[in-house]
Amino acid sequence: SFQNSCEDARDINQRQAECRYMDVGGAHFHTSVDTLKMQGPHLFSVLASEDFPSEVNGDGYVFVDRDSRWFGLILDYLREGTVLLPRSAVQRNAVRREAEYYGIE
């Protein structure tokens, strides 16, 4: 119904208002605080916590000095609890290293 759609839109707007902007190895990512807190505890759940004020650069991004190639997969895992890993063993290991760095099991 229209009313349900309006409520859904309000929920989406609320989540977007709580967005985090991340610069990972020079690539920009935007995600919600809720996503960063999922599948925790890990580094991102701490960064998203109100108890830990994140340092942001002049553009409003939290800088993470890591390889951005795999960060989208990390976010997918946080959102869904699962992720389709690359076929290459070398690439899978790279994703696993990134996940370990962030404290994601």
MODELLER restraints for C-alpha pairs under 7 A, 6 or more apart:
rsr = mdl.restraints
at = mdl.atoms
rsr.add(forms.Gaussian(group=physical.xy_distance, feature=features.Distance(at['CA:15:A'], at['CA:32:A']), mean=6.25, stdev=0.5))
rsr.add(forms.Gaussian(group=physical.xy_distance, feature=features.Distance(at['CA:16:A'], at['CA:32:A']), mean=6.30, stdev=0.5))
rsr.add(forms.Gaussian(group=physical.xy_distance, feature=features.Distance(at['CA:18:A'], at['CA:32:A']), mean=5.90, stdev=0.5))
rsr.add(forms.Gaussian(group=physical.xy_distance, feature=features.Distance(at['CA:18:A'], at['CA:33:A']), mean=5.80, stdev=0.5))
rsr.add(forms.Gaussian(group=physical.xy_distance, feature=features.Distance(at['CA:19:A'], at['CA:30:A']), mean=6.68, stdev=0.5))
rsr.add(forms.Gaussian(group=physical.xy_distance, feature=features.Distance(at['CA:19:A'], at['CA:31:A']), mean=5.52, stdev=0.5))
rsr.add(forms.Gaussian(group=physical.xy_distance, feature=features.Distance(at['CA:19:A'], at['CA:32:A']), mean=4.27, stdev=0.5))
rsr.add(forms.Gaussian(group=physical.xy_distance, feature=features.Distance(at['CA:19:A'], at['CA:33:A']), mean=5.77, stdev=0.5))
rsr.add(forms.Gaussian(group=physical.xy_distance, feature=features.Distance(at['CA:20:A'], at['CA:30:A']), mean=5.78, stdev=0.5))
rsr.add(forms.Gaussian(group=physical.xy_distance, feature=features.Distance(at['CA:20:A'], at['CA:31:A']), mean=5.43, stdev=0.5))
rsr.add(forms.Gaussian(group=physical.xy_distance, feature=features.Distance(at['CA:20:A'], at['CA:32:A']), mean=5.78, stdev=0.5))
rsr.add(forms.Gaussian(group=physical.xy_distance, feature=features.Distance(at['CA:20:A'], at['CA:33:A']), mean=6.24, stdev=0.5))
rsr.add(forms.Gaussian(group=physical.xy_distance, feature=features.Distance(at['CA:21:A'], at['CA:29:A']), mean=5.90, stdev=0.5))
rsr.add(forms.Gaussian(group=physical.xy_distance, feature=features.Distance(at['CA:21:A'], at['CA:30:A']), mean=4.68, stdev=0.5))
rsr.add(forms.Gaussian(group=physical.xy_distance, feature=features.Distance(at['CA:21:A'], at['CA:31:A']), mean=6.68, stdev=0.5))
rsr.add(forms.Gaussian(group=physical.xy_distance, feature=features.Distance(at['CA:21:A'], at['CA:60:A']), mean=6.72, stdev=0.5))
rsr.add(forms.Gaussian(group=physical.xy_distance, feature=features.Distance(at['CA:21:A'], at['CA:61:A']), mean=4.78, stdev=0.5))
rsr.add(forms.Gaussian(group=physical.xy_distance, feature=features.Distance(at['CA:21:A'], at['CA:62:A']), mean=6.28, stdev=0.5))
rsr.add(forms.Gaussian(group=physical.xy_distance, feature=features.Distance(at['CA:22:A'], at['CA:28:A']), mean=5.68, stdev=0.5))
rsr.add(forms.Gaussian(group=physical.xy_distance, feature=features.Distance(at['CA:22:A'], at['CA:29:A']), mean=5.08, stdev=0.5))
rsr.add(forms.Gaussian(group=physical.xy_distance, feature=features.Distance(at['CA:22:A'], at['CA:30:A']), mean=6.23, stdev=0.5))
rsr.add(forms.Gaussian(group=physical.xy_distance, feature=features.Distance(at['CA:22:A'], at['CA:61:A']), mean=4.90, stdev=0.5))
rsr.add(forms.Gaussian(group=physical.xy_distance, feature=features.Distance(at['CA:22:A'], at['CA:62:A']), mean=4.75, stdev=0.5))
rsr.add(forms.Gaussian(group=physical.xy_distance, feature=features.Distance(at['CA:22:A'], at['CA:63:A']), mean=5.98, stdev=0.5))
rsr.add(forms.Gaussian(group=physical.xy_distance, feature=features.Distance(at['CA:23:A'], at['CA:29:A']), mean=6.33, stdev=0.5))
rsr.add(forms.Gaussian(group=physical.xy_distance, feature=features.Distance(at['CA:23:A'], at['CA:61:A']), mean=5.74, stdev=0.5))
rsr.add(forms.Gaussian(group=physical.xy_distance, feature=features.Distance(at['CA:23:A'], at['CA:62:A']), mean=5.89, stdev=0.5))
rsr.add(forms.Gaussian(group=physical.xy_distance, feature=features.Distance(at['CA:23:A'], at['CA:63:A']), mean=4.69, stdev=0.5))
rsr.add(forms.Gaussian(group=physical.xy_distance, feature=features.Distance(at['CA:23:A'], at['CA:64:A']), mean=6.04, stdev=0.5))
rsr.add(forms.Gaussian(group=physical.xy_distance, feature=features.Distance(at['CA:24:A'], at['CA:63:A']), mean=6.01, stdev=0.5))
rsr.add(forms.Gaussian(group=physical.xy_distance, feature=features.Distance(at['CA:24:A'], at['CA:64:A']), mean=4.74, stdev=0.5))
rsr.add(forms.Gaussian(group=physical.xy_distance, feature=features.Distance(at['CA:24:A'], at['CA:65:A']), mean=6.00, stdev=0.5))
rsr.add(forms.Gaussian(group=physical.xy_distance, feature=features.Distance(at['CA:24:A'], at['CA:66:A']), mean=5.83, stdev=0.5))
rsr.add(forms.Gaussian(group=physical.xy_distance, feature=features.Distance(at['CA:24:A'], at['CA:67:A']), mean=6.72, stdev=0.5))
rsr.add(forms.Gaussian(group=physical.xy_distance, feature=features.Distance(at['CA:24:A'], at['CA:68:A']), mean=5.25, stdev=0.5))
rsr.add(forms.Gaussian(group=physical.xy_distance, feature=features.Distance(at['CA:25:A'], at['CA:64:A']), mean=6.41, stdev=0.5))
rsr.add(forms.Gaussian(group=physical.xy_distance, feature=features.Distance(at['CA:25:A'], at['CA:65:A']), mean=5.21, stdev=0.5))
rsr.add(forms.Gaussian(group=physical.xy_distance, feature=features.Distance(at['CA:25:A'], at['CA:66:A']), mean=5.10, stdev=0.5))
rsr.add(forms.Gaussian(group=physical.xy_distance, feature=features.Distance(at['CA:25:A'], at['CA:67:A']), mean=5.31, stdev=0.5))
rsr.add(forms.Gaussian(group=physical.xy_distance, feature=features.Distance(at['CA:25:A'], at['CA:68:A']), mean=5.24, stdev=0.5))
rsr.add(forms.Gaussian(group=physical.xy_distance, feature=features.Distance(at['CA:27:A'], at['CA:68:A']), mean=6.10, stdev=0.5))
rsr.add(forms.Gaussian(group=physical.xy_distance, feature=features.Distance(at['CA:33:A'], at['CA:48:A']), mean=5.64, stdev=0.5))
rsr.add(forms.Gaussian(group=physical.xy_distance, feature=features.Distance(at['CA:35:A'], at['CA:78:A']), mean=6.03, stdev=0.5))
rsr.add(forms.Gaussian(group=physical.xy_distance, feature=features.Distance(at['CA:35:A'], at['CA:79:A']), mean=5.55, stdev=0.5))
rsr.add(forms.Gaussian(group=physical.xy_distance, feature=features.Distance(at['CA:36:A'], at['CA:44:A']), mean=5.23, stdev=0.5))
rsr.add(forms.Gaussian(group=physical.xy_distance, feature=features.Distance(at['CA:36:A'], at['CA:45:A']), mean=5.46, stdev=0.5))
rsr.add(forms.Gaussian(group=physical.xy_distance, feature=features.Distance(at['CA:36:A'], at['CA:48:A']), mean=6.19, stdev=0.5))
rsr.add(forms.Gaussian(group=physical.xy_distance, feature=features.Distance(at['CA:36:A'], at['CA:78:A']), mean=6.76, stdev=0.5))
rsr.add(forms.Gaussian(group=physical.xy_distance, feature=features.Distance(at['CA:37:A'], at['CA:44:A']), mean=6.49, stdev=0.5))
rsr.add(forms.Gaussian(group=physical.xy_distance, feature=features.Distance(at['CA:37:A'], at['CA:45:A']), mean=4.23, stdev=0.5))
rsr.add(forms.Gaussian(group=physical.xy_distance, feature=features.Distance(at['CA:37:A'], at['CA:48:A']), mean=6.50, stdev=0.5))
rsr.add(forms.Gaussian(group=physical.xy_distance, feature=features.Distance(at['CA:38:A'], at['CA:78:A']), mean=5.46, stdev=0.5))
rsr.add(forms.Gaussian(group=physical.xy_distance, feature=features.Distance(at['CA:38:A'], at['CA:79:A']), mean=6.73, stdev=0.5))
rsr.add(forms.Gaussian(group=physical.xy_distance, feature=features.Distance(at['CA:39:A'], at['CA:78:A']), mean=5.74, stdev=0.5))
rsr.add(forms.Gaussian(group=physical.xy_distance, feature=features.Distance(at['CA:39:A'], at['CA:81:A']), mean=6.66, stdev=0.5))
rsr.add(forms.Gaussian(group=physical.xy_distance, feature=features.Distance(at['CA:42:A'], at['CA:102:A']), mean=6.18, stdev=0.5))
rsr.add(forms.Gaussian(group=physical.xy_distance, feature=features.Distance(at['CA:42:A'], at['CA:103:A']), mean=4.75, stdev=0.5))
rsr.add(forms.Gaussian(group=physical.xy_distance, feature=features.Distance(at['CA:42:A'], at['CA:104:A']), mean=5.78, stdev=0.5))
rsr.add(forms.Gaussian(group=physical.xy_distance, feature=features.Distance(at['CA:43:A'], at['CA:102:A']), mean=5.19, stdev=0.5))
rsr.add(forms.Gaussian(group=physical.xy_distance, feature=features.Distance(at['CA:43:A'], at['CA:103:A']), mean=5.97, stdev=0.5))
rsr.add(forms.Gaussian(group=physical.xy_distance, feature=features.Distance(at['CA:46:A'], at['CA:52:A']), mean=6.54, stdev=0.5))
rsr.add(forms.Gaussian(group=physical.xy_distance, feature=features.Distance(at['CA:47:A'], at['CA:54:A']), mean=6.08, stdev=0.5))
rsr.add(forms.Gaussian(group=physical.xy_distance, feature=features.Distance(at['CA:54:A'], at['CA:62:A']), mean=6.77, stdev=0.5))
rsr.add(forms.Gaussian(group=physical.xy_distance, feature=features.Distance(at['CA:55:A'], at['CA:62:A']), mean=6.10, stdev=0.5))
rsr.add(forms.Gaussian(group=physical.xy_distance, feature=features.Distance(at['CA:56:A'], at['CA:62:A']), mean=4.54, stdev=0.5))
rsr.add(forms.Gaussian(group=physical.xy_distance, feature=features.Distance(at['CA:56:A'], at['CA:63:A']), mean=6.93, stdev=0.5))
rsr.add(forms.Gaussian(group=physical.xy_distance, feature=features.Distance(at['CA:70:A'], at['CA:95:A']), mean=5.86, stdev=0.5))
rsr.add(forms.Gaussian(group=physical.xy_distance, feature=features.Distance(at['CA:73:A'], at['CA:83:A']), mean=6.60, stdev=0.5))
rsr.add(forms.Gaussian(group=physical.xy_distance, feature=features.Distance(at['CA:74:A'], at['CA:99:A']), mean=6.78, stdev=0.5))
rsr.add(forms.Gaussian(group=physical.xy_distance, feature=features.Distance(at['CA:76:A'], at['CA:83:A']), mean=6.17, stdev=0.5))
rsr.add(forms.Gaussian(group=physical.xy_distance, feature=features.Distance(at['CA:77:A'], at['CA:83:A']), mean=5.14, stdev=0.5))
rsr.add(forms.Gaussian(group=physical.xy_distance, feature=features.Distance(at['CA:85:A'], at['CA:92:A']), mean=6.05, stdev=0.5))
rsr.add(forms.Gaussian(group=physical.xy_distance, feature=features.Distance(at['CA:86:A'], at['CA:92:A']), mean=5.67, stdev=0.5))
rsr.add(forms.Gaussian(group=physical.xy_distance, feature=features.Distance(at['CA:99:A'], at['CA:105:A']), mean=6.73, stdev=0.5))
